[in-house]
Amino acid sequence: MPNQRRIIIGDVHGHYDALIALLDAIAPNSEDQVYFLGDLIDRGPKSADVVDFVIRNQYQCLRGNHEEMLLDVVGSGQVSIEFYQGWLYSGGHATVTSYDSKIPQDHIDWIKTLPLYLDLGDIWLVHAGVCPRLALEEQNSEQFCWIREEFHGSNEPYFKDKLIITGHTITFTLPGVQPGQIAAGAGWLDIETGAYHQNSGWLTALDVDSGKVYQINTQNNCLRTMPLKRAIANVDPTQITPRKVRRRA
């Protein structure tokens, strides 16, 4: 449909009020497709509300590393003490509080169903990225949910005909990128602008078909829109040193 929009939303991290304000500004209709890149939860104050909202509206969502950590802790039906402290340290305490210490089973079951990536034809959505050395079928959540430097440091696009859009790595932590800017590399865009971070606060949504960026700041409620070309900062891959994939918050 020519007027249908594809709206991609970066890591919300429990910032429900900002998400609602952002969607009010975007005003998606019933024909528009809204996609979340994962990390709905942790760090921010209202993770339970964010998950409930996404479920109720039947929006498509990827599994992020923070959903992975939650499943490590409670996905088996019992609490894993081995992973519990690490999750709490990485923002899980805010999630537990938002659920009043009891995450409902239907939310856990829904998180288990979240895909690791979505192929939209010309656009390929994944939470963290891909390993440039491996075929897709050789990769799993360790790469799709956790990878950072090896993906951003590649100087060749992974796909010849698809743009990869990710969250996960806060853009201003990449060389040459300022808080609130979208990072661009070889065949990828990163729209994780750090909604929870004290040095940024920006939550970003991208209308990929019109090239329009919507942002709200969780610290001062400032709302802004701009063309994608104005929001982008190009990342020099030679300034990124690839490292072995490892689990990090």
MDAnalysis code that builds the backbone (N, CA, C; Angstrom):
import MDAnalysis as mda
import numpy as np

u = mda.Universe.empty(747, n_residues=249, atom_resindex=np.repeat(np.arange(249), 3), trajectory=True)
u.add_TopologyAttr("name", ["N", "CA", "C"] * 249)
u.add_TopologyAttr("resid", np.arange(1, 250))
u.add_TopologyAttr("resname", ["MET", "PRO", "ASN", "GLN", "ARG", "ARG", "ILE", "ILE", "ILE", "GLY", "ASP", "VAL", "HIS", "GLY", "HIS", "TYR", "ASP", "ALA", "LEU", "ILE", "ALA", "LEU", "LEU", "ASP", "ALA", "ILE", "ALA", "PRO", "ASN", "SER", "GLU", "ASP", "GLN", "VAL", "TYR", "PHE", "LEU", "GLY", "ASP", "LEU", "ILE", "ASP", "ARG", "GLY", "PRO", "LYS", "SER", "ALA", "ASP", "VAL", "VAL", "ASP", "PHE", "VAL", "ILE", "ARG", "ASN", "GLN", "TYR", "GLN", "CYS", "LEU", "ARG", "GLY", "ASN", "HIS", "GLU", "GLU", "MET", "LEU", "LEU", "ASP", "VAL", "VAL", "GLY", "SER", "GLY", "GLN", "VAL", "SER", "ILE", "GLU", "PHE", "TYR", "GLN", "GLY", "TRP", "LEU", "TYR", "SER", "GLY", "GLY", "HIS", "ALA", "THR", "VAL", "THR", "SER", "TYR", "ASP", "SER", "LYS", "ILE", "PRO", "GLN", "ASP", "HIS", "ILE", "ASP", "TRP", "ILE", "LYS", "THR", "LEU", "PRO", "LEU", "TYR", "LEU", "ASP", "LEU", "GLY", "ASP", "ILE", "TRP", "LEU", "VAL", "HIS", "ALA", "GLY", "VAL", "CYS", "PRO", "ARG", "LEU", "ALA", "LEU", "GLU", "GLU", "GLN", "ASN", "SER", "GLU", "GLN", "PHE", "CYS", "TRP", "ILE", "ARG", "GLU", "GLU", "PHE", "HIS", "GLY", "SER", "ASN", "GLU", "PRO", "TYR", "PHE", "LYS", "ASP", "LYS", "LEU", "ILE", "ILE", "THR", "GLY", "HIS", "THR", "ILE", "THR", "PHE", "THR", "LEU", "PRO", "GLY", "VAL", "GLN", "PRO", "GLY", "GLN", "ILE", "ALA", "ALA", "GLY", "ALA", "GLY", "TRP", "LEU", "ASP", "ILE", "GLU", "THR", "GLY", "ALA", "TYR", "HIS", "GLN", "ASN", "SER", "GLY", "TRP", "LEU", "THR", "ALA", "LEU", "ASP", "VAL", "ASP", "SER", "GLY", "LYS", "VAL", "TYR", "GLN", "ILE", "ASN", "THR", "GLN", "ASN", "ASN", "CYS", "LEU", "ARG", "THR", "MET", "PRO", "LEU", "LYS", "ARG", "ALA", "ILE", "ALA", "ASN", "VAL", "ASP", "PRO", "THR", "GLN", "ILE", "THR", "PRO", "ARG", "LYS", "VAL", "ARG", "ARG", "ARG", "ALA"])
u.atoms.positions = np.array([
    [0.840, -1.186, 0.000],
    [0.000, 0.000, 0.000],
    [0.881, 1.243, 0.000],
    [0.637, 2.201, -0.912],
    [1.546, 3.329, -1.087],
    [1.640, 4.239, 0.132],
    [0.582, 4.329, 0.950],
    [0.596, 5.234, 2.087],
    [0.962, 4.552, 3.393],
    [1.221, 3.274, 3.330],
    [1.584, 2.543, 4.543],
    [2.984, 2.933, 4.990],
    [3.133, 3.193, 6.275],
    [4.437, 3.536, 6.831],
    [5.005, 2.362, 7.613],
    [6.328, 2.250, 7.603],
    [7.026, 1.300, 8.455],
    [7.810, 2.109, 9.488],
    [7.377, 2.007, 10.722],
    [7.956, 2.780, 11.818],
    [8.824, 1.852, 12.668],
    [10.104, 2.159, 12.788],
    [11.043, 1.362, 13.559],
    [11.387, 2.137, 14.829],
    [11.233, 1.495, 15.991],
    [11.460, 2.169, 17.273],
    [12.632, 1.515, 17.989],
    [13.542, 2.357, 18.463],
    [14.734, 1.876, 19.156],
    [14.449, 1.429, 20.579],
    [15.484, 1.153, 21.323],
    [15.393, 0.565, 22.664],
    [14.630, 1.491, 23.612],
    [13.497, 1.025, 24.112],
    [12.645, 1.836, 24.985],
    [13.129, 1.805, 26.432],
    [13.600, 0.664, 26.888],
    [14.137, 0.495, 28.237],
    [13.202, 1.042, 29.320],
    [11.949, 0.650, 29.255],
    [11.022, 0.970, 30.329],
    [10.473, 2.379, 30.351],
    [10.774, 3.190, 29.349],
    [10.315, 4.582, 29.337],
    [8.956, 4.671, 28.632],
    [7.949, 4.200, 29.354],
    [6.598, 4.098, 28.808],
    [6.010, 5.466, 28.447],
    [6.108, 6.435, 29.335],
    [5.496, 7.739, 29.081],
    [6.098, 8.394, 27.837],
    [7.404, 8.303, 27.690],
    [8.047, 8.863, 26.498],
    [7.603, 8.126, 25.238],
    [7.469, 6.802, 25.339],
    [7.018, 6.020, 24.186],
    [5.628, 6.455, 23.741],
    [4.724, 6.627, 24.674],
    [3.364, 7.036, 24.326],
    [3.373, 8.418, 23.683],
    [4.150, 9.332, 24.234],
    [4.237, 10.673, 23.651],
    [4.828, 10.624, 22.247],
    [5.821, 9.764, 22.065],
    [6.435, 9.624, 20.743],
    [5.430, 9.076, 19.735],
    [4.684, 8.046, 20.120],
    [3.687, 7.472, 19.215],
    [2.544, 8.434, 18.956],
    [2.201, 9.254, 19.925],
    [1.183, 10.288, 19.691],
    [1.640, 11.247, 18.590],
    [2.933, 11.568, 18.589],
    [3.468, 12.466, 17.559],
    [3.501, 11.786, 16.193],
    [3.822, 10.502, 16.180],
    [3.875, 9.755, 14.919],
    [2.470, 9.481, 14.388],
    [1.539, 9.217, 15.295],
    [0.133, 8.942, 14.978],
    [-0.016, 7.829, 13.943],
    [0.499, 6.621, 14.232],
    [0.328, 5.529, 13.266],
    [-1.143, 5.152, 13.124],
    [-1.535, 4.842, 11.890],
    [-2.904, 4.384, 11.668],
    [-2.919, 2.866, 11.553],
    [-4.097, 2.315, 11.290],
    [-4.241, 0.854, 11.283],
    [-3.492, 0.191, 10.141],
    [-3.114, 0.947, 9.120],
    [-2.383, 0.391, 7.984],
    [-0.872, 0.431, 8.192],
    [-0.407, 1.265, 9.113],
    [1.029, 1.390, 9.351],
    [1.553, 0.180, 10.117],
    [2.809, -0.131, 9.888],
    [3.479, -1.213, 10.591],
    [4.483, -0.620, 11.581],
    [4.368, -1.019, 12.845],
    [5.264, -0.529, 13.889],
    [6.117, -1.687, 14.383],
    [7.414, -1.470, 14.414],
    [8.364, -2.508, 14.821],
    [9.235, -1.989, 15.950],
    [9.477, -2.843, 16.947],
    [10.387, -2.525, 18.043],
    [11.634, -3.396, 17.917],
    [12.796, -2.803, 18.177],
    [14.068, -3.489, 17.989],
    [14.530, -4.266, 19.219],
    [13.674, -4.389, 20.219],
    [14.050, -5.108, 21.427],
    [14.495, -4.179, 22.528],
    [14.825, -4.758, 23.681],
    [15.137, -4.002, 24.897],
    [13.974, -3.085, 25.272],
    [12.792, -3.663, 25.342],
    [11.648, -2.939, 25.875],
    [11.827, -2.675, 27.366],
    [12.589, -3.528, 28.017],
    [12.623, -3.571, 29.485],
    [13.961, -3.099, 30.053],
    [13.983, -3.025, 31.403],
    [15.181, -2.738, 32.214],
    [15.564, -1.259, 32.177],
    [16.182, -0.835, 33.254],
    [16.750, 0.498, 33.445],
    [15.693, 1.565, 33.716],
    [14.679, 1.701, 32.847],
    [13.639, 2.705, 33.037],
    [12.552, 2.244, 33.994],
    [11.602, 3.147, 34.347],
    [10.693, 2.881, 35.461],
    [9.457, 2.038, 35.153],
    [9.092, 1.852, 33.883],
    [7.789, 1.244, 33.590],
    [7.889, 0.131, 32.537],
    [8.780, -0.806, 32.764],
    [8.949, -1.913, 31.825],
    [7.665, -2.715, 31.664],
    [6.974, -2.996, 32.758],
    [5.739, -3.783, 32.691],
    [4.714, -3.111, 31.787],
    [4.595, -1.782, 31.895],
    [3.640, -1.046, 31.060],
    [4.042, -1.093, 29.594],
    [5.340, -1.004, 29.322],
    [5.806, -1.053, 27.937],
    [5.476, -2.406, 27.310],
    [5.809, -3.485, 28.007],
    [5.535, -4.824, 27.470],
    [4.039, -5.023, 27.268],
    [3.242, -4.639, 28.252],
    [1.786, -4.788, 28.136],
    [1.249, -4.008, 26.943],
    [1.753, -2.801, 26.728],
    [1.303, -1.959, 25.618],
    [1.631, -2.593, 24.267],
    [2.849, -3.094, 24.125],
    [3.255, -3.706, 22.856],
    [2.438, -4.962, 22.585],
    [2.194, -5.767, 23.619],
    [1.380, -6.969, 23.459],
    [-0.039, -6.609, 23.049],
    [-0.653, -5.666, 23.761],
    [-2.056, -5.306, 23.491],
    [-2.254, -4.759, 22.082],
    [-1.258, -4.047, 21.583],
    [-1.376, -3.458, 20.240],
    [-0.869, -4.384, 19.142],
    [-0.385, -5.560, 19.538],
    [0.100, -6.563, 18.594],
    [1.188, -6.011, 17.668],
    [2.026, -5.145, 18.232],
    [3.160, -4.644, 17.470],
    [4.229, -5.730, 17.385],
    [4.948, -5.739, 16.285],
    [6.030, -6.702, 16.144],
    [7.266, -6.203, 16.906],
    [7.926, -7.137, 17.555],
    [9.069, -6.783, 18.387],
    [10.128, -7.867, 18.281],
    [11.384, -7.444, 18.279],
    [12.508, -8.370, 18.306],
    [12.914, -8.679, 19.740],
    [13.685, -9.728, 19.913],
    [14.288, -10.037, 21.198],
    [15.609, -9.287, 21.305],
    [15.750, -8.521, 22.380],
    [17.008, -7.844, 22.648],
    [17.809, -8.570, 23.711],
    [19.000, -8.080, 23.992],
    [19.820, -8.741, 25.001],
    [19.208, -8.646, 26.400],
    [18.416, -7.610, 26.656],
    [17.783, -7.511, 27.970],
    [16.620, -8.487, 28.112],
    [15.910, -8.760, 27.030],
    [14.930, -9.848, 27.071],
    [15.631, -11.194, 27.241],
    [16.786, -11.338, 26.605],
    [17.583, -12.554, 26.770],
    [17.966, -12.750, 28.232],
    [18.398, -11.688, 28.888],
    [18.796, -11.805, 30.284],
    [17.613, -12.185, 31.162],
    [16.451, -11.589, 30.892],
    [15.264, -11.946, 31.664],
    [14.939, -13.431, 31.506],
    [15.011, -13.938, 30.264],
    [14.717, -15.356, 30.029],
    [15.765, -16.260, 30.669],
    [17.011, -15.799, 30.719],
    [18.031, -16.569, 31.431],
    [17.646, -16.762, 32.891],
    [16.992, -15.741, 33.452],
    [16.648, -15.778, 34.874],
    [15.375, -16.571, 35.128],
    [14.308, -16.306, 34.341],
    [12.993, -16.888, 34.668],
    [12.403, -17.742, 33.544],
    [13.092, -17.860, 32.431],
    [12.514, -18.542, 31.272],
    [12.246, -20.022, 31.469],
    [12.940, -20.648, 32.406],
    [12.766, -22.080, 32.634],
    [11.601, -22.387, 33.562],
    [10.993, -21.342, 34.111],
    [9.918, -21.546, 35.080],
    [10.405, -21.443, 36.508],
    [11.708, -21.447, 36.699],
    [12.312, -21.259, 38.011],
    [13.351, -20.149, 37.916],
    [13.600, -19.483, 39.021],
    [14.568, -18.391, 39.028],
    [15.980, -18.957, 39.044],
    [16.789, -18.514, 38.078],
    [18.189, -18.926, 38.026],
    [19.030, -17.937, 38.826],
    [19.503, -18.365, 39.975],
    [20.338, -17.502, 40.817],
    [21.637, -17.157, 40.097],
    [22.098, -18.064, 39.237],
    [23.348, -17.849, 38.492],
    [23.304, -16.571, 37.675],
    [22.150, -16.291, 37.060],
    [22.033, -15.126, 36.185],
    [21.354, -13.931, 36.872],
    [20.755, -14.164, 38.037],
    [19.893, -13.148, 38.647],
    [20.643, -11.864, 38.991],
    [21.780, -11.981, 39.657],
    [22.511, -10.793, 40.075],
    [23.008, -9.988, 38.876],
    [23.466, -10.683, 37.837],
    [23.927, -9.985, 36.639],
    [22.815, -9.203, 35.971],
    [21.619, -9.799, 35.941],
    [20.470, -9.103, 35.347],
    [20.077, -7.889, 36.181],
    [20.018, -8.052, 37.503],
    [19.681, -6.918, 38.368],
    [20.662, -5.775, 38.162],
    [21.951, -6.102, 38.086],
    [22.988, -5.092, 37.900],
    [22.827, -4.364, 36.564],
    [22.308, -5.057, 35.561],
    [22.169, -4.486, 34.213],
    [20.820, -3.806, 33.991],
    [20.103, -3.524, 35.060],
    [18.841, -2.797, 34.934],
    [17.616, -3.605, 35.266],
    [17.803, -4.886, 35.574],
    [16.660, -5.744, 35.854],
    [15.897, -5.370, 37.106],
    [16.572, -4.719, 38.062],
    [15.893, -4.329, 39.295],
    [14.696, -3.426, 38.998],
    [14.846, -2.510, 38.043],
    [13.740, -1.620, 37.684],
    [12.576, -2.403, 37.085],
    [12.900, -3.446, 36.343],
    [11.849, -4.282, 35.762],
    [11.090, -5.039, 36.840],
    [11.823, -5.652, 37.755],
    [11.192, -6.378, 38.866],
    [10.269, -5.443, 39.647],
    [10.731, -4.232, 39.912],
    [9.924, -3.259, 40.647],
    [8.667, -2.892, 39.874],
    [8.799, -2.716, 38.564],
    [7.635, -2.321, 37.758],
    [6.563, -3.400, 37.733],
    [6.967, -4.641, 37.921],
    [6.025, -5.763, 37.971],
    [5.606, -6.090, 39.410],
    [5.999, -5.266, 40.357],
    [5.702, -5.526, 41.766],
    [6.209, -6.905, 42.169],
    [7.424, -7.220, 41.675],
    [8.182, -8.441, 42.013],
    [7.619, -9.730, 41.427],
    [6.574, -9.658, 40.589],
    [5.998, -10.882, 40.022],
    [5.702, -10.681, 38.539],
    [6.579, -11.210, 37.671],
    [6.377, -11.093, 36.226],
    [5.361, -12.148, 35.800],
    [4.243, -11.744, 35.185],
    [3.213, -12.733, 34.833],
    [3.700, -13.710, 33.770],
    [3.221, -14.916, 33.846],
    [3.657, -15.957, 32.926],
    [3.344, -15.621, 31.483],
    [2.220, -14.929, 31.229],
    [1.882, -14.613, 29.837],
    [2.876, -13.637, 29.232],
    [3.467, -12.750, 30.045],
    [4.510, -11.866, 29.532],
    [5.783, -12.646, 29.239],
    [6.131, -13.569, 30.129],
    [7.309, -14.405, 29.898],
    [7.125, -15.243, 28.635],
    [5.948, -15.833, 28.479],
    [5.679, -16.663, 27.305],
    [5.747, -15.837, 26.023],
    [5.252, -14.604, 26.075],
    [5.311, -13.728, 24.888],
    [6.758, -13.394, 24.538],
    [7.569, -13.079, 25.547],
    [8.974, -12.755, 25.295],
    [9.692, -13.938, 24.659],
    [9.319, -15.158, 25.058],
    [9.933, -16.343, 24.467],
    [9.665, -16.447, 22.970],
    [8.556, -15.873, 22.501],
    [8.193, -15.979, 21.082],
    [8.877, -14.933, 20.211],
    [9.566, -13.973, 20.816],
    [10.122, -12.866, 20.030],
    [11.206, -13.365, 19.085],
    [11.141, -12.955, 17.820],
    [12.155, -13.398, 16.859],
    [13.473, -12.669, 17.067],
    [14.540, -13.257, 16.544],
    [15.861, -12.644, 16.645],
    [16.099, -11.626, 15.536],
    [15.361, -11.740, 14.445],
    [15.456, -10.743, 13.371],
    [14.194, -10.789, 12.528],
    [13.983, -9.730, 11.757],
    [12.856, -9.653, 10.830],
    [13.371, -9.169, 9.481],
    [13.021, -9.875, 8.435],
    [13.410, -9.514, 7.076],
    [12.222, -8.857, 6.393],
    [12.330, -7.547, 6.121],
    [11.251, -6.790, 5.473],
    [11.519, -6.580, 3.992],
    [12.424, -7.353, 3.433],
    [12.752, -7.224, 2.016],
    [13.942, -6.316, 1.813],
    [13.693, -5.013, 1.762],
    [14.777, -4.046, 1.604],
    [15.400, -3.646, 2.935],
    [14.690, -3.970, 4.018],
    [15.140, -3.623, 5.367],
    [15.255, -4.908, 6.183],
    [16.312, -5.016, 6.978],
    [16.530, -6.193, 7.819],
    [16.733, -5.709, 9.239],
    [15.837, -6.100, 10.131],
    [15.853, -5.616, 11.504],
    [16.472, -6.646, 12.434],
    [17.355, -6.195, 13.311],
    [17.982, -7.063, 14.307],
    [18.364, -6.183, 15.483],
    [18.428, -6.762, 16.673],
    [18.700, -5.924, 17.837],
    [20.117, -5.367, 17.827],
    [21.122, -6.230, 17.686],
    [22.506, -5.788, 17.851],
    [23.291, -5.713, 16.545],
    [23.092, -6.673, 15.663],
    [23.850, -6.721, 14.416],
    [24.092, -8.158, 13.990],
    [25.049, -8.324, 13.119],
    [25.420, -9.658, 12.643],
    [26.934, -9.782, 12.668],
    [27.402, -11.011, 12.725],
    [28.840, -11.242, 12.616],
    [29.211, -11.264, 11.136],
    [30.072, -10.355, 10.679],
    [30.387, -10.285, 9.250],
    [31.123, -11.507, 8.720],
    [31.662, -12.348, 9.604],
    [32.427, -13.517, 9.179],
    [31.577, -14.770, 8.990],
    [30.323, -14.722, 9.451],
    [29.506, -15.924, 9.485],
    [28.255, -15.791, 8.632],
    [27.834, -16.907, 8.035],
    [26.543, -16.942, 7.347],
    [25.430, -16.827, 8.387],
    [24.262, -16.375, 7.953],
    [23.165, -16.191, 8.896],
    [22.841, -17.466, 9.654],
    [22.837, -18.594, 8.938],
    [22.450, -19.857, 9.572],
    [23.465, -20.324, 10.615],
    [24.638, -19.713, 10.638],
    [25.655, -20.059, 11.633],
    [25.584, -19.167, 12.867],
    [24.644, -18.208, 12.879],
    [24.568, -17.243, 13.960],
    [23.344, -17.502, 14.829],
    [23.402, -16.976, 16.048],
    [22.311, -17.149, 16.989],
    [22.204, -15.901, 17.861],
    [21.570, -16.036, 19.017],
    [21.331, -14.874, 19.865],
    [22.621, -14.226, 20.365],
    [23.700, -14.983, 20.440],
    [24.967, -14.382, 20.867],
    [25.394, -13.260, 19.921],
    [25.167, -13.459, 18.638],
    [25.486, -12.421, 17.660],
    [24.321, -11.424, 17.523],
    [23.128, -11.930, 17.279],
    [21.996, -11.058, 16.959],
    [21.599, -10.146, 18.119],
    [21.840, -10.575, 19.350],
    [21.429, -9.789, 20.517],
    [22.573, -9.053, 21.214],
    [23.821, -9.453, 20.941],
    [24.924, -8.965, 21.766],
    [26.093, -8.333, 21.013],
    [26.265, -8.601, 19.742],
    [27.475, -8.165, 19.045],
    [27.584, -6.640, 19.026],
    [28.793, -6.149, 19.020],
    [29.022, -4.708, 18.919],
    [30.158, -4.419, 17.917],
    [31.408, -4.404, 18.420],
    [32.519, -3.848, 17.642],
    [32.764, -4.569, 16.321],
    [32.651, -5.887, 16.324],
    [32.954, -6.605, 15.084],
    [31.969, -6.238, 13.983],
    [30.723, -6.027, 14.351],
    [29.715, -5.602, 13.379],
    [29.966, -4.172, 12.909],
    [30.125, -3.249, 13.846],
    [30.300, -1.840, 13.478],
    [31.633, -1.579, 12.777],
    [32.610, -2.446, 13.021],
    [33.925, -2.234, 12.425],
    [34.089, -2.811, 11.035],
    [33.052, -3.460, 10.512],
    [33.150, -4.012, 9.163],
    [33.049, -2.900, 8.120],
    [33.880, -2.966, 7.103],
    [33.833, -1.928, 6.055],
    [33.090, -2.375, 4.806],
    [32.430, -3.539, 4.879],
    [31.638, -4.028, 3.760],
    [30.218, -4.336, 4.230],
    [29.189, -3.951, 3.470],
    [27.821, -4.300, 3.858],
    [27.639, -5.815, 3.936],
    [26.879, -6.267, 4.918],
    [26.625, -7.704, 5.049],
    [25.699, -8.173, 3.937],
    [24.685, -7.375, 3.632],
    [23.757, -7.674, 2.541],
    [24.012, -6.721, 1.372],
    [23.864, -7.224, 0.169],
    [23.998, -6.364, -1.000],
    [22.725, -5.564, -1.261],
    [21.585, -6.093, -0.807],
    [20.307, -5.505, -1.175],
    [19.412, -5.168, 0.004],
    [19.968, -5.140, 1.209],
    [19.167, -4.844, 2.396],
    [19.941, -3.902, 3.317],
    [19.216, -2.961, 3.916],
    [19.779, -2.090, 4.940],
    [19.473, -2.703, 6.306],
    [20.495, -2.919, 7.114],
    [20.316, -3.439, 8.464],
    [20.046, -2.264, 9.410],
    [18.977, -2.382, 10.209],
    [18.664, -1.371, 11.221],
    [18.728, -2.041, 12.586],
    [19.484, -1.443, 13.488],
    [19.720, -2.029, 14.807],
    [19.434, -1.039, 15.933],
    [19.420, -1.592, 17.137],
    [19.470, -0.819, 18.369],
    [20.740, -1.220, 19.102],
    [20.603, -1.497, 20.421],
    [21.624, -2.120, 21.265],
    [22.773, -1.197, 21.667],
    [23.566, -0.738, 20.722],
    [24.728, 0.090, 21.049],
    [24.334, 1.556, 20.990],
    [24.472, 2.254, 22.113],
    [24.117, 3.676, 22.128],
    [24.997, 4.414, 21.140],
    [24.374, 5.183, 20.281],
    [25.090, 5.736, 19.123],
    [26.251, 6.645, 19.517],
    [26.098, 7.443, 20.590],
    [27.186, 8.374, 20.904],
    [28.418, 7.676, 21.463],
    [28.328, 6.372, 21.728],
    [29.526, 5.624, 22.129],
    [30.372, 5.224, 20.930],
    [29.867, 5.460, 19.735],
    [30.621, 5.172, 18.519],
    [31.402, 6.419, 18.097],
    [32.542, 6.251, 17.448],
    [33.390, 7.401, 17.125],
    [32.715, 8.389, 16.186],
    [32.762, 9.667, 16.554],
    [32.240, 10.724, 15.691],
    [30.749, 10.959, 15.791],
    [30.094, 10.339, 16.748],
    [28.643, 10.460, 16.873],
    [28.295, 11.216, 18.146],
    [27.388, 12.200, 18.022],
    [26.959, 13.001, 19.158],
    [25.650, 12.446, 19.735],
    [25.344, 12.733, 21.014],
    [24.089, 12.270, 21.606],
    [22.874, 12.675, 20.760],
    [22.012, 11.715, 20.508],
    [20.808, 11.959, 19.719],
    [20.963, 11.676, 18.242],
    [22.186, 11.570, 17.760],
    [22.383, 11.289, 16.342],
    [22.212, 9.796, 16.055],
    [21.765, 9.487, 14.844],
    [21.702, 8.123, 14.346],
    [23.045, 7.795, 13.707],
    [23.583, 6.628, 14.022],
    [24.882, 6.222, 13.477],
    [24.682, 5.415, 12.202],
    [25.539, 5.669, 11.227],
    [25.466, 4.972, 9.941],
    [26.816, 4.373, 9.602],
    [26.790, 3.138, 9.112],
    [28.004, 2.467, 8.685],
    [27.791, 1.757, 7.370],
    [28.601, 0.764, 7.097],
    [28.546, 0.043, 5.822],
    [27.319, -0.863, 5.789],
    [26.230, -0.350, 5.247],
    [25.009, -1.131, 5.112],
    [24.173, -1.214, 6.364],
    [24.403, -0.324, 7.338],
    [23.614, -0.367, 8.578],
    [23.332, 1.018, 9.134],
    [22.227, 1.084, 9.894],
    [21.889, 2.236, 10.714],
    [21.668, 1.745, 12.142],
    [22.138, 2.507, 13.110],
    [21.899, 2.226, 14.522],
    [21.054, 3.376, 15.068],
    [19.842, 3.047, 15.590],
    [18.949, 4.098, 16.080],
    [18.789, 4.054, 17.604],
    [19.698, 3.376, 18.310],
    [19.657, 3.338, 19.773],
    [20.351, 4.576, 20.320],
    [19.566, 5.613, 20.605],
    [20.126, 6.908, 20.989],
    [20.159, 7.129, 22.500],
    [19.892, 6.089, 23.291],
    [20.152, 6.171, 24.723],
    [19.052, 6.804, 25.552],
    [17.810, 6.285, 25.441],
    [16.683, 6.845, 26.189],
    [16.944, 6.881, 27.692],
    [17.681, 5.904, 28.203],
    [17.904, 5.825, 29.647],
    [19.170, 6.545, 30.096],
    [20.012, 6.931, 29.163],
    [21.350, 7.405, 29.529],
    [21.335, 8.884, 29.913],
    [22.012, 9.204, 31.004],
    [22.023, 10.583, 31.502],
    [22.668, 11.563, 30.526],
    [23.538, 11.062, 29.648],
    [24.195, 11.951, 28.680],
    [23.441, 12.079, 27.366],
    [22.249, 11.496, 27.292],
    [21.456, 11.597, 26.066],
    [19.974, 11.752, 26.406],
    [19.305, 10.635, 26.679],
    [17.878, 10.681, 26.985],
    [16.970, 10.597, 25.774],
    [17.544, 10.488, 24.573],
    [16.710, 10.484, 23.366],
    [16.206, 9.078, 23.042],
    [14.898, 8.994, 22.812],
    [14.252, 7.796, 22.277],
    [13.896, 8.088, 20.833],
    [14.259, 7.187, 19.930],
    [14.160, 7.457, 18.492],
    [13.233, 6.483, 17.793],
    [12.463, 7.028, 16.861],
    [11.673, 6.226, 15.923],
    [12.001, 6.705, 14.515],
    [12.030, 5.773, 13.580],
    [12.371, 6.086, 12.194],
    [11.289, 5.585, 11.266],
    [10.731, 6.503, 10.479],
    [9.847, 6.136, 9.368],
    [10.762, 5.863, 8.180],
    [10.991, 4.592, 7.899],
    [12.016, 4.248, 6.920],
    [11.622, 4.595, 5.494],
    [10.342, 4.700, 5.224],
    [9.914, 4.954, 3.849],
    [9.937, 6.440, 3.493],
    [9.627, 7.299, 4.462],
    [9.703, 8.741, 4.199],
    [11.050, 9.318, 4.608],
    [11.843, 8.536, 5.375],
    [13.114, 9.049, 5.864],
    [12.940, 10.125, 6.915],
    [11.908, 9.990, 7.744],
    [11.642, 10.976, 8.796],
    [11.968, 10.378, 10.153],
    [12.661, 11.160, 10.974],
    [13.064, 10.730, 12.309],
    [12.222, 11.475, 13.344],
    [11.705, 10.721, 14.307],
    [10.967, 11.279, 15.436],
    [11.754, 10.972, 16.700],
    [11.906, 11.972, 17.566],
    [12.636, 11.752, 18.814],
    [11.964, 12.480, 19.967],
    [12.016, 11.843, 21.143],
    [11.585, 12.503, 22.373],
    [12.659, 12.285, 23.416],
    [12.866, 13.300, 24.245],
    [13.875, 13.198, 25.291],
    [13.205, 12.844, 26.613],
    [13.667, 11.763, 27.221],
    [13.047, 11.278, 28.456],
    [13.354, 12.161, 29.657],
    [14.322, 13.066, 29.519],
    [14.706, 13.906, 30.644],
    [13.931, 15.219, 30.700],
    [13.571, 15.756, 29.527],
    [12.880, 17.055, 29.517],
    [11.641, 17.068, 28.631],
    [11.268, 15.897, 28.085],
    [10.066, 15.744, 27.245],
    [10.117, 16.544, 25.944],
    [11.308, 16.986, 25.560],
    [11.446, 17.692, 24.286],
    [11.159, 16.729, 23.138],
    [10.294, 17.147, 22.214],
    [9.940, 16.335, 21.050],
    [10.440, 17.040, 19.798],
    [11.055, 16.268, 18.897],
    [11.549, 16.874, 17.667],
    [11.440, 15.888, 16.517],
    [11.367, 16.427, 15.311],
    [11.373, 15.617, 14.090],
    [12.372, 16.235, 13.120],
    [12.925, 15.382, 12.266],
    [13.903, 15.875, 11.293],
    [14.061, 14.848, 10.181],
    [14.565, 15.262, 9.025],
    [14.879, 14.286, 7.975],
    [16.030, 13.384, 8.418],
    [16.001, 12.149, 7.979],
    [17.044, 11.206, 8.341],
    [18.426, 11.724, 7.973],
    [18.554, 12.358, 6.818],
    [19.873, 12.817, 6.378],
    [20.462, 13.863, 7.326],
    [19.589, 14.558, 8.068],
    [20.076, 15.536, 9.036],
    [20.450, 14.890, 10.362],
    [19.891, 13.725, 10.632],
    [20.100, 13.055, 11.922],
    [21.308, 12.128, 11.921],
    [21.840, 11.818, 10.742],
    [22.869, 10.777, 10.614],
    [24.280, 11.314, 10.865],
    [25.070, 10.485, 11.542],
    [26.517, 10.682, 11.624],
    [27.179, 9.414, 11.107],
    [28.096, 9.549, 10.172],
    [28.778, 8.396, 9.591],
    [29.924, 7.941, 10.490],
    [30.000, 6.633, 10.685],
    [31.018, 6.040, 11.554],
    [32.167, 5.515, 10.703],
    [33.375, 5.878, 11.075],
    [34.575, 5.380, 10.398],
    [34.925, 4.006, 10.975],
    [34.779, 2.933, 10.194],
    [35.027, 1.595, 10.754],
    [36.474, 1.367, 11.171],
    [37.394, 2.140, 10.624],
    [38.800, 1.960, 10.995],
    [39.072, 2.440, 12.419],
    [38.126, 3.192, 12.998],
    [38.280, 3.669, 14.369],
    [37.706, 2.688, 15.402],
    [37.179, 1.552, 14.913],
    [36.582, 0.544, 15.800],
    [37.432, -0.713, 15.741],
    [37.849, -1.201, 16.881],
    [38.653, -2.414, 16.959],
    [37.752, -3.613, 17.219],
    [37.649, -4.553, 16.264],
    [36.803, -5.731, 16.497],
    [37.303, -6.545, 17.680],
    [36.346, -7.029, 18.453],
    [36.675, -7.883, 19.587],
    [35.773, -9.106, 19.571],
    [36.133, -10.080, 20.351],
    [35.333, -11.302, 20.437],
    [33.963, -10.985, 21.017],
    [32.909, -11.611, 20.461],
    [31.570, -11.437, 20.985],
    [31.530, -11.919, 22.429],
    [30.948, -11.104, 23.291],
    [30.751, -11.543, 24.654],
    [29.522, -10.855, 25.214],
    [28.911, -11.449, 26.171],
    [27.697, -10.899, 26.745],
    [28.018, -9.696, 27.590],
    [27.348, -8.594, 27.257],
    [27.485, -7.364, 28.029],
    [26.143, -6.661, 28.051],
    [25.927, -5.837, 29.024],
    [24.667, -5.085, 29.093],
    [24.709, -3.936, 28.112],
])
